[in-house]
Every structure is written in C-alpha cells, then in structure tokens.
C-alpha cells in the first residue's frame, strides 16, 4: 500500500471565495489577490523588501464538475509589497497574477485554493462554489470554515487514500514517489511479466490480488477487499510503469533520439493508459468479488451484450438474456455501472438499461457534493461507495449511500 501523505508534496495551503477585487480587474485595475499573510503564508513565500519582488512558478487550474478535462496554465506569479512606495505605512503583501486562459474563466464567488508545493512552486485551483471539486479539495487539505478571507488548511493528518490520489492526478498533480520496497516489487514484476511491456489488465489485476499479502475476505469484507486490491494494484502499476518509461527515455525518440512528435505521442499514451487501466482494473476486481459471492451476473463486454441504443452497462444481474426476455420480471433485474470517479459521466448510466427503474453506480469517488448526490437521487440513481470512503460524505448523504456489501446483499435478494 502507499505510505506517503499529503504533507510529502505540499508545505502549506489556504483557501477562500473570490471577492470582486480578486477576480475582476475592472473592480481593482489589477490582477492580484490579498489576504494570504493572515493565513500564515508569509512563512512559505517570504517577506520581500520595499525594492524586491519574489516570483514563483505557478500552475493555475480551473475545473468544474462538468469539465471533461481541467483548464491548465503554467506561468508565474509575483509576491510583493503593494505599499512599497508608501514607506510610512506597514507592509501589505499581495499575489499578482498575469492574465491567462485560466484567470479569464474565474468569477466572483469562486472557490480558490493556493498551495505551496515542496518543489517551490505554487498551485492555484479555481472552481465554482459548491462543486464536488471544492468538497474534495476541502477534505484533502483540511479546510473547514472557508469564507472571503483566506483560511489555512492542515496537512499532517491527511493520508493519500486512492480516491484522493486519483483526484489529484486528474488535476495534473503527480503524487507518486519511490518507497522502500519498490526494488523488491520491481524484481518480482520483471520476473513475472518480462520487464519490456505491460501485460493485459486482467492479468495484472489477478497478479495484484494474489500478491497483496493480506488476509482480506472478499465475501465477508468486500468493501475492504476492493479498496485494498485497487491500492495494491495501483502501487505495482506505478513501479512497473516507472521502469518501462525509464527504458524508453534511455533509448530516446526517433532515429537521433530527439523526435518531438514521437515524444508527445509516447507521453499521451502513458496518460491514456493510466486513465483507461484504472477503470478496467476496478471492473475486474468487482467481477471477482461478485463471482466469489455467488452472484449471477454478466459483465457488459463482448458481442451482443447490449441494451437499448447499443448501450453496454458494466454489469447486469442476472444477465443480458434475462434483460431481453420480457417475460422475466423487471423488478428482478439489477444494473450497476462502475466508475472510479463520477464527474459528469454518471449521467451516462441513466440511459443504459431502460427496464431497470433504479440504477446503481459503484464508485471510489470521495466527498461528492450534496447538490450532485441530490440530483442523482432525483434521477433514479443510487451510489454504491466502499464503507471507508463513505466517511468523506455528509451524515445525510450516508443514509442514502449503499456499501458494496449492502449492494451484494440486495442483488442476491432480487434473484432469489
């Protein structure tokens, strides 16, 4: 399992809701944000003198719950004393940002998180207030009572569980570092898979389940089993991926090792493999748990395993033949989607099996906003979330969520 924590990557963090003068240059004639010193940020950014300015590389991100991909911008920001030309007044430090594709999207009332990273750069994440993104960032960085004044977050107590790692990676933040036993695992992986290419996801997932080294019963503890299998596989994948990428970098790209297009293509393939693999791994582990629990089901893979409009639900209980047999009672059909993160994609599940009135979606996503879960409920979708991740949701939400164990019991009852 991963042993790193959020404090391994970040020094300090603070958040606020943007005021008009923060977000609208027309209100202040500037692109600057004040109030960070009150949240203790001077210890991370320093105190430039009257004739000094400190510059920091900054990654700016704008993201919404509906974003297919976040908007990114790499640049720099300036930390300076806005009263430097007024020697009779005490210093007032502000963060000046240049106009960019990201800052053109921000608006008054948006949530802003500013974080100082261990590499010396800054991270600035903007999202509309009330989104799941805000809820997850507040959870991750220990932010509670946020208003129009910067509030400092806490880092020491936050462990990087897999759902939080996936969220950071969606934002383009790499949170994978070498650990003490990586070399041991790499040797085992090379012995098993050759060390020159990735095996299929099903083979890799099966290897992860067999080598986890923990006694976790997927029948009595399916919630813990799926989380443990996913975290172990993610760790093994990153170790093996690092090895294969290092091999490719040593060879170079193109005949002379400097082909830019080939490098870009390789980089995209690495990112795409990460995204597609984690989803397939999740389905593979769920399939194994369902089999071990004696459920009758079919996974929506293969020719002819479709519902209306050529949709392919991830899982149909007891199967696609029963689904298409209109003499089979619709009340005994169960449909479940499987998505590590929901975002806007949860709506896809709604049209995948018209005969099933209440659909289920199994996810690893943490801290989805109240407004989004209320919409899911109103649209006939029920979230299935492993028990340990449910702690990131509000008490009211938890009454509606199902655990994986509860879902398995429900699917069994439907097919008695």
C-alpha positions in Angstrom: 0.0 0.0 0.0 1.0 3.6 -0.4 2.5 5.2 2.7 3.0 8.8 1.6 0.9 11.7 2.9 -0.3 14.9 1.5 2.5 16.8 3.5 5.1 15.0 1.4 4.1 17.1 -1.6 2.8 20.4 0.0 4.2 22.8 2.5 1.2 25.0 3.1 -2.3 25.6 1.8 -5.0 28.2 2.2 -8.4 28.8 0.5 -11.1 31.5 0.2 -14.0 32.5 -2.0 -13.0 35.2 -4.5 -14.2 38.7 -3.9 -14.9 41.1 -6.8 -11.5 42.7 -6.5 -9.8 39.3 -6.6 -11.5 38.1 -9.7 -12.5 41.2 -11.7 -9.7 43.5 -13.0 -12.4 46.1 -13.6 -13.0 46.3 -9.9 -9.4 46.8 -8.9 -7.5 47.6 -12.1 -5.1 44.8 -11.0 -4.8 41.0 -11.2 -4.0 40.4 -7.6 -5.1 38.5 -4.5 -4.6 39.8 -1.0 -5.0 38.2 2.5 -2.5 35.4 2.3 -0.3 36.6 5.2 -3.3 36.3 7.6 -3.4 32.6 6.8 0.3 32.2 7.6 1.6 32.2 4.0 4.4 34.6 4.6 6.4 31.7 6.1 6.2 30.0 2.8 6.5 32.9 0.4 8.9 35.1 2.4 8.8 38.9 3.0 10.3 40.8 0.1 11.7 44.2 0.9 10.5 47.6 -0.4 12.6 47.2 -3.6 12.0 43.5 -4.0 9.6 41.1 -5.7 9.6 37.4 -5.4 8.5 35.3 -8.4 7.1 31.8 -8.2 6.4 29.3 -10.9 2.6 28.6 -10.7 0.3 26.0 -12.1 -3.2 27.5 -12.5 -6.2 25.2 -12.9 -9.9 25.9 -13.5 -12.2 22.9 -13.1 -15.9 22.2 -12.7 -17.9 19.1 -12.0 -18.8 19.0 -15.7 -15.3 19.5 -17.0 -14.2 16.8 -19.5 -10.7 17.9 -18.6 -9.5 20.8 -16.4 -8.2 24.0 -17.9 -4.4 24.4 -17.2 -2.0 27.2 -17.4 1.7 27.2 -16.4 3.2 30.6 -15.7 4.4 32.6 -12.8 3.0 34.9 -10.0 4.7 37.8 -8.2 4.7 38.2 -4.4 5.3 41.8 -3.5 4.5 44.6 -1.0 1.8 46.7 -2.6 2.7 49.6 -0.2 6.4 49.6 -1.1 6.1 53.2 -2.4 4.5 54.3 0.9 7.3 53.9 3.4 5.2 55.5 6.2 2.7 52.6 6.0 3.1 49.0 7.2 3.7 46.3 4.5 0.8 44.6 2.7 1.8 41.6 0.7 -0.3 40.5 -2.3 0.0 37.9 -5.0 -0.1 39.3 -8.5 -1.1 37.1 -11.4 -0.9 37.7 -15.1 -3.9 37.4 -17.4 -4.2 33.8 -18.7 -6.7 31.3 -20.2 -7.5 30.2 -16.7 -7.9 33.6 -15.0 -10.3 34.6 -17.8 -12.7 31.9 -16.5 -12.8 32.9 -12.9 -15.6 34.9 -11.3 -16.6 36.5 -8.1 -17.6 33.8 -5.5 -15.5 31.0 -7.0 -13.5 28.9 -4.6 -9.7 29.4 -4.8 -7.1 27.1 -3.2 -3.5 28.3 -3.1 -0.9 25.7 -2.1 2.9 25.9 -1.8 4.5 22.7 -3.1 7.7 21.1 -1.9 9.4 21.9 -5.2 9.0 25.6 -4.5 6.2 26.3 -7.0 2.6 27.4 -6.3 -0.6 25.6 -7.2 -3.8 27.7 -7.7 -7.0 25.8 -8.2 -10.3 27.6 -9.1 -13.7 26.0 -9.1 -17.3 27.3 -8.7 -18.6 27.3 -5.2 -20.5 24.3 -4.1 -19.0 21.8 -6.5 -17.7 18.3 -5.7 -14.3 19.6 -6.6 -14.5 22.1 -3.8 -15.8 19.5 -1.4 -12.9 17.1 -2.3 -10.2 19.9 -2.0 -11.5 20.9 1.4 -11.4 17.3 2.6 -7.9 16.7 1.1 -6.3 19.9 2.6 -8.2 20.0 5.9 -10.1 23.2 5.1 -13.3 23.8 7.1 -14.8 27.3 7.6 -14.0 29.0 4.3 -15.2 32.5 3.5 -13.9 35.6 1.7 -10.8 35.7 3.9 -8.1 33.1 3.4 -8.3 30.1 5.8 -5.3 28.0 6.4 -5.6 24.3 5.8 -3.9 21.4 7.6 -1.7 18.7 6.0 -0.2 16.5 8.6 -3.2 14.3 9.3 -4.3 13.6 5.7 -3.4 10.2 4.2 -3.5 9.9 0.5 -6.1 7.3 0.0 -6.6 6.1 -3.6 -9.6 8.2 -4.4 -7.7 11.3 -3.3 -4.7 10.3 -5.4 -6.9 9.9 -8.4 -8.4 13.3 -7.9 -5.0 15.0 -7.7 -3.9 13.1 -10.8 -7.0 14.4 -12.7 -5.7 17.8 -11.8 -2.3 17.0 -13.3 -0.5 16.7 -9.9 1.9 13.8 -9.8 1.8 12.1 -6.4 3.9 9.0 -6.9 7.2 8.7 -5.1 9.6 5.8 -4.6 9.1 3.7 -1.4 11.4 1.4 0.5 10.1 -1.9 -1.0 9.8 -0.7 -4.7 13.0 -2.5 -5.8 11.8 -5.8 -4.4 8.5 -5.5 -6.2 10.1 -4.4 -9.4 12.2 -7.6 -9.5 9.1 -9.7 -8.9 7.2 -7.9 -11.6 10.0 -8.3 -14.2 10.2 -12.0 -13.3 6.5 -12.3 -13.9 6.0 -10.1 -16.9 9.4 -9.8 -18.6 10.1 -6.2 -18.0 9.6 -5.0 -21.6 5.9 -4.3 -21.9 2.6 -4.2 -19.9 0.5 -7.4 -19.6 -3.2 -7.2 -20.1 -5.2 -5.5 -17.3 -6.9 -8.8 -16.3 -3.5 -10.5 -15.8 -2.1 -7.6 -13.9 -5.2 -7.3 -11.7 -5.1 -11.1 -11.0 -1.4 -10.7 -10.0 -2.3 -7.9 -7.7 -4.9 -10.0 -5.9 -2.6 -12.9 -5.5 0.3 -10.9 -4.1 -1.3 -8.5 -1.8 -0.1 -10.4 1.3 -3.1 -9.6 3.4 -5.9 -11.8 4.6 -8.9 -9.9 3.4 -12.0 -11.9 2.8 -13.9 -10.6 -0.2 -17.0 -12.4 0.9 -17.3 -11.1 4.5 -15.4 -7.8 3.8 -16.0 -6.9 0.1 -15.6 -3.1 0.8 -12.2 -3.5 2.3 -11.2 -6.1 -0.4 -11.9 -3.9 -3.4 -10.1 -0.9 -1.9 -7.1 -3.0 -0.8 -6.8 -4.7 -4.3 -7.1 -1.3 -6.1 -4.5 0.4 -3.9 -2.1 -2.6 -4.2 -2.5 -2.8 -8.0 -2.0 1.0 -8.3 1.3 0.8 -6.4 2.5 -2.1 -8.6 1.4 -0.4 -11.7 3.4 2.8 -10.9 6.5 0.8 -10.1 6.4 -1.2 -13.3 5.4 1.9 -15.3 8.4 3.8 -14.0 10.7 1.0 -15.1 9.2 0.9 -18.6 9.2 4.7 -19.1 12.9 4.9 -17.9 13.8 2.2 -20.5 12.1 4.3 -23.3 13.8 7.5 -22.1 17.2 5.8 -22.2 16.6 4.8 -25.9 15.3 8.2 -26.9 12.7 9.1 -29.6 13.3 8.8 -33.3 16.5 7.9 -35.2 18.5 10.5 -33.4 16.7 10.4 -30.1 15.1 13.9 -30.5 11.9 13.3 -32.3 9.4 15.7 -30.7 6.3 14.2 -32.3 7.2 10.7 -31.1 7.9 12.0 -27.6 4.5 13.7 -27.5 2.8 10.6 -28.7 4.6 8.5 -26.1 3.6 10.9 -23.4 0.0 10.8 -24.4 0.0 7.0 -24.5 1.3 7.0 -20.9 -1.5 9.3 -19.7 -4.2 7.4 -21.6 -3.0 4.1 -20.3 -3.2 5.3 -16.7 -6.8 6.5 -17.2 -8.2 3.5 -19.1 -6.3 0.9 -17.0 -7.7 2.1 -13.6 -11.3 1.8 -14.8 -10.7 -1.7 -16.3 -9.0 -2.8 -13.1 -11.9 -1.6 -11.0 -14.3 -3.6 -13.1 -12.0 -6.7 -12.9 -11.9 -6.6 -9.1 -15.6 -6.1 -8.8 -16.2 -9.0 -11.1 -14.0 -11.2 -8.9 -15.9 -10.1 -5.8 -19.3 -10.8 -7.4 -18.1 -14.3 -8.5 -16.8 -15.2 -5.1 -20.0 -14.0 -3.5 -22.0 -16.3 -5.8 -23.9 -13.7 -7.7 -25.5 -14.4 -11.1 -24.4 -11.6 -13.5 -22.8 -10.7 -16.8 -20.3 -8.1 -17.5 -21.1 -5.9 -20.5 -18.2 -7.0 -22.6 -18.4 -9.0 -25.7 -20.6 -9.1 -28.8 -24.3 -8.8 -28.3 -24.1 -7.8 -24.6 -26.0 -4.6 -25.0 -29.2 -2.9 -24.0 -31.2 -0.1 -25.8 -29.3 2.2 -28.1 -26.3 -0.2 -28.2 -25.5 0.8 -24.6 -23.2 -1.5 -22.7 -23.9 -1.5 -19.0 -20.9 -2.6 -16.9 -22.9 -5.3 -15.0 -26.4 -6.8 -15.5 -27.8 -9.1 -12.9 -28.7 -11.9 -13.5 -27.7 -11.4 -17.2 -28.4 -9.9 -20.6 -30.6 -12.9 -21.7 -33.0 -12.2 -18.8 -32.9 -8.5 -19.5 -34.1 -9.0 -23.1 -36.7 -11.6 -22.0 -39.8 -9.5 -21.4 -41.4 -12.4 -19.5 -38.6 -12.0 -16.9 -39.9 -9.7 -14.2 -38.3 -6.2 -14.5 -38.3 -5.9 -10.7 -35.7 -8.7 -10.5 -33.3 -7.0 -12.8 -30.3 -5.1 -11.4 -28.0 -2.9 -13.3 -24.7 -1.5 -12.0 -22.2 0.9 -13.5 -18.6 1.0 -12.3 -16.7 4.3 -12.4 -13.7 5.1 -10.2 -14.8 8.8 -10.5 -18.2 10.1 -11.4 -17.9 13.7 -12.6 -20.3 14.3 -15.4 -20.1 10.7 -16.6 -22.6 9.4 -14.0 -25.4 10.6 -16.3 -24.3 8.0 -18.9 -25.5 5.3 -16.6 -29.1 6.6 -16.7 -29.7 5.5 -20.3 -28.0 2.1 -20.2 -30.9 -0.1 -19.1 -34.4 1.2 -19.6 -36.1 -1.8 -17.9 -34.3 -1.0 -14.6 -36.0 1.8 -12.8 -33.4 2.4 -10.1 -29.8 2.1 -11.3 -26.7 1.6 -9.2 -23.3 3.2 -9.7 -20.3 1.8 -7.8 -17.6 4.4 -7.4 -14.5 5.2 -5.4 -15.0 8.9 -5.6 -14.9 10.7 -2.3 -16.8 13.7 -1.0 -19.3 14.3 -3.8 -21.2 17.4 -3.2 -24.7 17.4 -1.6 -26.2 19.0 -4.7 -24.9 16.4 -7.1 -26.0 13.4 -4.9 -29.4 15.1 -4.7 -29.6 15.2 -8.5 -28.5 11.6 -8.7 -31.3 10.6 -6.3 -33.9 12.6 -8.2 -32.8 10.8 -11.5 -33.2 7.3 -10.0 -29.5 6.6 -9.5 -28.1 5.1 -6.2 -24.5 5.4 -5.4 -22.5 2.4 -4.0 -19.4 3.5 -2.2 -17.0 1.4 -0.1 -17.5 1.9 3.6 -14.2 3.6 4.4 -14.8 6.2 1.7 -18.3 6.9 3.0 -16.8 8.8 5.9 -15.9 11.6 3.4 -19.6 12.2 2.8 -22.1 14.2 5.0 -24.2 12.3 7.5 -27.3 13.0 5.4 -25.7 11.5 2.3 -24.5 8.4 4.2 -28.1 7.4 4.9 -28.7 7.2 1.2 -25.4 5.6 0.1 -25.0 1.8 -0.2 -21.9 -0.1 0.8 -20.6 -2.8 -1.6 -21.6 -5.4 1.0 -25.2 -4.0 1.0 -25.3 -3.9 -2.8 -24.3 -7.6 -2.9 -27.0 -8.5 -0.5 -29.5 -6.5 -2.5 -28.5 -8.2 -5.8 -28.8 -11.6 -4.1 -32.3 -10.9 -2.8 -33.5 -9.7 -6.2 -32.5 -13.0 -7.8 -33.9 -15.5 -5.2 
